[in-house]
Amino acid sequence: MTVTAACPGATATEFSAVSGNDKSKLFTSRKPARRADVAADAWSAMKRGRVLAIQGALNQVLAVASKLSPRSMATGIAASLNKH
């Protein structure tokens, strides 16, 4: 058995619209991922036995950058992206 965590970043969903997240900088600064693309990437990663499925090249770069950055910087950037 394998477990794969899908880490898609901003994804266009009904929840993002209802919650108001679609108005945050995270969603408005670039086009959010489509649900079908996120699901396809996660499925592919799971079939290959990957632990993480990070959708999109930019999200992959940001995931690495967040590990290399001081925690206070990473949380500050995340907070600014999630403001309306």
C-alpha positions as CSV (number, residue, x, y, z in Angstrom):
1,M,0.0,0.0,0.0
2,T,1.2,3.5,-0.8
3,V,0.0,6.9,0.4
4,T,0.3,10.0,-1.7
5,A,-0.4,13.5,-0.4
6,A,-1.7,15.8,-3.1
7,C,-0.3,19.4,-2.6
8,P,-1.8,21.3,-5.5
9,G,-1.6,24.9,-4.4
10,A,-4.4,27.2,-5.5
11,T,-7.1,25.1,-7.2
12,A,-10.3,26.4,-8.7
13,T,-13.1,24.7,-6.7
14,E,-16.5,25.6,-5.4
15,F,-15.0,25.8,-1.9
16,S,-12.6,28.5,-2.9
17,A,-15.4,30.6,-4.3
18,V,-17.8,30.0,-1.3
19,S,-15.0,30.7,1.2
20,G,-13.9,33.8,-0.6
21,N,-10.3,32.5,-1.1
22,D,-10.7,33.1,-4.8
23,K,-10.3,36.8,-4.1
24,S,-6.9,36.3,-2.3
25,K,-3.6,37.2,-4.0
26,L,-2.9,33.5,-4.2
27,F,-5.8,33.1,-6.6
28,T,-5.6,36.4,-8.4
29,S,-1.9,36.7,-9.0
30,R,-2.0,33.7,-11.4
31,K,-4.5,31.3,-12.8
32,P,-5.4,28.6,-10.2
33,A,-5.0,25.0,-11.2
34,R,-8.0,23.1,-12.7
35,R,-9.5,20.3,-10.5
36,A,-9.1,17.8,-13.3
37,D,-5.4,18.5,-13.8
38,V,-4.8,18.3,-10.0
39,A,-6.6,14.9,-9.8
40,A,-4.7,13.6,-12.9
41,D,-1.3,14.6,-11.4
42,A,-2.1,13.1,-8.0
43,W,-3.3,9.9,-9.6
44,S,-0.2,9.6,-11.7
45,A,2.1,10.3,-8.7
46,M,0.2,7.7,-6.7
47,K,0.5,5.1,-9.5
48,R,4.3,5.7,-9.5
49,G,4.5,5.2,-5.7
50,R,5.3,8.9,-5.0
51,V,4.8,10.2,-1.5
52,L,4.0,13.8,-2.7
53,A,2.1,15.1,-5.7
54,I,3.0,18.8,-6.1
55,Q,1.1,20.1,-9.1
56,G,2.9,22.5,-11.3
57,A,6.5,23.6,-11.7
58,L,6.1,26.8,-9.8
59,N,4.5,25.0,-6.9
60,Q,7.4,22.6,-6.9
61,V,10.0,25.4,-6.8
62,L,8.1,27.1,-4.0
63,A,7.9,23.9,-2.0
64,V,11.7,23.6,-2.1
65,A,12.2,27.4,-1.4
66,S,10.0,27.2,1.7
67,K,12.2,24.4,3.1
68,L,15.3,26.6,2.5
69,S,13.8,29.8,3.9
70,P,13.6,30.8,7.5
71,R,10.2,29.8,8.9
72,S,9.2,33.4,9.7
73,M,9.8,34.4,6.1
74,A,7.8,31.5,4.7
75,T,4.9,32.1,7.0
76,G,4.9,35.8,6.2
77,I,4.8,35.2,2.5
78,A,2.0,32.6,2.9
79,A,0.0,35.1,5.1
80,S,0.4,37.9,2.5
81,L,-0.8,35.6,-0.3
82,N,-3.9,34.6,1.6
83,K,-5.1,38.1,2.3
84,H,-8.2,39.4,0.5
